[in-house]
Amino acid sequence: MPDYNFDREARTANSEQWVIETPEHSIGRVDVHFTSSAAHATLAVHTSVDDDEVQRLIAEIDERIVLSGDPYREDFIVTVWRGEELGVFAEEADDDESDGEEDSEDETETVEAPAG
């Protein structure tokens, strides 16, 4: 059984985002949202993660993340997606104004950072 590491990326008053890693590589991410009576999660895992490992991951998420955040919740509802990571995309401001003209279509650009 893999040793999972959960690395929190973001947190709000009612939700958290986590990257899921094994000692070898990143295998997915989970977004958890807390309501007054239940916790809802979206779990996205790599195609290499089989159904048994998905069940183990859900149990780990429940024990290590959900119960620590809301021990009195009534239900834990998880939607699971399985796919391949394409990369991380972000918008960056275009700092190149050397020509003196503003090009409104090119003020931001989408960049991709390699996975891993």
Secondary structure by P-SEA (a helix, b strand, c coil): ccbbbbbbccccccbbbbbbbccccccbbbbbbbcccbbbbbbbbcccccaaaaaaaaaaaaacccccccccccbbbbbbbbbbbcbbbbbbcccccccccccccccbbbbbcccc
